[in-house]
Structures are given as structure tokens and as C-alpha cells.
């Protein structure tokens, strides 16, 4: 990817994604491995604050189900949202810069609004598919990105993998700090 100067809002979004990803991965790990992992001190306070925001939203979104879902699924969805939105954000940066001009041209054609609506619905469907299956899609795409070559597909997945690595190593650092807390 080209080294383009990022706007302050873009940098803020990057840090928000990393911070939220670290916290949601930590909560995911604790919800999944309750007997093995217990957060202490300020980390526990941070995770309780995160859960006080995420869990009510998750419960509202899933209350229509006739059964209850485990809370770790809410953390999985938060992580999926971060990864998927990061993927789409990078994809839009790498897309043709005159994308809005292309859309305007397509809308002016006969049935153009219909074609643009189909593309938008396809993008929404892709977003929700990635939201549910993001770990499988990322692992399967690692081979097809052909990491030995440079190109759009490489840049797209490299940016997404960099975010995931930052989240994972941030969680590892929290685990190391947690082991020193009493």
C-alpha cells in the first residue's frame, strides 16, 4: 500500500479499532476460558466497562431468539465487525479514486439505479458473510494473496492481518501485565 499521509480522523479510527479489538479479544478469551483466565486490577475494570456497553446491545439484538446465546458470541461479533470494517475501509482506499464518478455514470444509464442497488446489496451481503466467517475467510485468503508479490489483493489482506496482529499482541501484553497484578 502506498505510504499516504493519514488524516487525524483516520488515525483515531485505527487506534479505536486496535483498542476495542484488544479489549474484545480479552473479553472473548475470558468468556471462553473462565476457569483458566481471570483478569485482575485495572484490566478487570476495563473489561467490565466494555461489557456494560456490549452485553446489553447483544442481548437486545438476540432477545427475539427462543434460546440464549453465550456471551462470547457478542465478543466474536465485535471482533468480526472490526476486522470486516477494516477490510472494507482498505478496499475502498485501494479502489478507483473516481469511484463516485463511476457510480454517477452508472446511475445515469437505463436501469442504472437498479444496478447500483444490486452492487450495494451485494456489498452488504458480503459484509455480513465476512462478519460471521471472518477467521475462515482470512485463513483461506492468505494463500490466494500470494504474499511474494505486490498488488491490490496483497495490500488488502496485509492491512487486515496487520490489524489482527496488533490486536493479538496487545492481548498478549495484557496477559503478561495481568500475571504481575495481584
N, C-alpha and C positions, 0 to 999 in steps of 0.2 A: 504494500500500500504506500502511496506517496506520503512523504512527510509534510503534511499540510498543517499550518498553524490552527489549532483548535480554538473555538470560541470559549469564553468563560462558562457559558451555559453547557456546552458540550463536555468540558472538563468536570463540571459539577455533576452532570448526569453519570459520567464514568465512575466517579468516586461514590455516588449514591448506589449505583449497581453493585460495585465491589463490596461496599459496607453491608448493604442489605443481603447480598449473596452470602457473605461470611456469616452473618447472624442467622439467616435462614438455614444454611447448611449445618451450623452448630445446633440449632433447634431440631432439625431433621435427625441429626445423629443422636441427640438425647432422647427424642421421642421413639426412635427405633431401637436404641440400646439402653433402656432405662436402668437395667441392673449394672451395666458396665461404666456408665458415664454419668457423673453428677457435677454440674457446673457450680462453682463457688464464687463468693465475693461479688465484685462489680460485674463479672461476666453473667452471673445468675440474674442480677438486677437488669442488665441489658436485655437478656433473653426474655425475662418476664414482661418487660415493656414492649418488646416486639410481639410477644404472644397476645398481649392485651389489645393489640391492634389487629393482628392477623386472624386469630381464632374466632372472634365474633363475626368477621366478614365471611370466613369459611363456613361457619355454622349457618349463617343466613343463606348463603348460596346453596347449601346442601340440605336444608331443612325439609324440602319437598320430597326427599328420598324416604322410602319406607324403612330404611335401615341407616345406621350411623357409620360414618367413615372414620378411620383412625386419623388423629390429628397430624401425623407425619405426612399425610397426603396434601394437606394445606401447605406445608413447607416445600414439598416437591413441586407444587403448582407455582409457588413464589419463585423458586429456582428456575423452573421452566419458563416463566414469564420473563425473567431477567435474561436468560440465555436466548430465548426466541426474539425478544425485542432488540437485543444486541445484534443478533444475526441480521434482522431486517434493517436495522439502522446502518450497519456496514454495507448491506446490499444496496440500499438507496444511495449511499455515498459513492459506491462504485458504478452505479447505473449511469446511463447517459445524463450529463448535466442538464440537457434540454428536455428532460422528461415531461415537464409541464407543457412545453410547446408540442411535444408529440401527442399528449393527451388532448390538447385543444384541437389539433389537426384531426385526430381520430373522432372526436365528438362531432365535428362539422360534416363528416361523411354520413351517407344514408345508413341508418342502423348503428351509428357510431356510439350513441349513448348506451345502447344495449351491449355493444362490445366492451366498452369501458366498465360497465356494471358487472359483466361476466368476469373481467380481469380482477376487479375489486373483490368480488365474491370468492374467486379462486385464491386470492391473497389471504382473505380471512380464513378460508378453509385450511390453507397451508399453515397459517399461524396456529390454529387450534390443533392441527395434527402434530405440529412440532412441539406445542405446549405439552401434549401428552406423551410423546415418544422421543423427546429431545436426546436422552442418553444414547438410544439405539441409533438415531439418525446421525449424531456426531461421530460415534464409533464407526458406523458404516461408511461415512463420507471421508474419514481420514485416509483411506486407501485411494478413493477416487480423486482427492485433491492433488495427488501426485506431488508430494512435498519437495521433490527435487527440482521442480520447475516453478517459475514465477508466472502469475496470471491472476485473473479475477477470482477464479474458484479458490486458488491458494490463499489470496489475500482475505477472502471472505471467511474461510474457516480458520485461518491463522488468528484473525482478530477475535473470533469467538473462543478459540482454545486459549488465547492469552487471558481472556476474562475468566474462564474456568480455572486456569492455573492460579491466577491471583486469588480467587475465592478459596480454592483448596489450600493453598499455602497460608492464607490468612487464618483459616480454621485450624491448621496445624500449629500456628503460632499461638492461637487462643488455647489450644490443648496444652502446649508447653507452659504457658503462663498459668493456666488452671492447676497444673500439677504442683506449682510452687505456692499456691494460695492455701491458706488453712481455713 
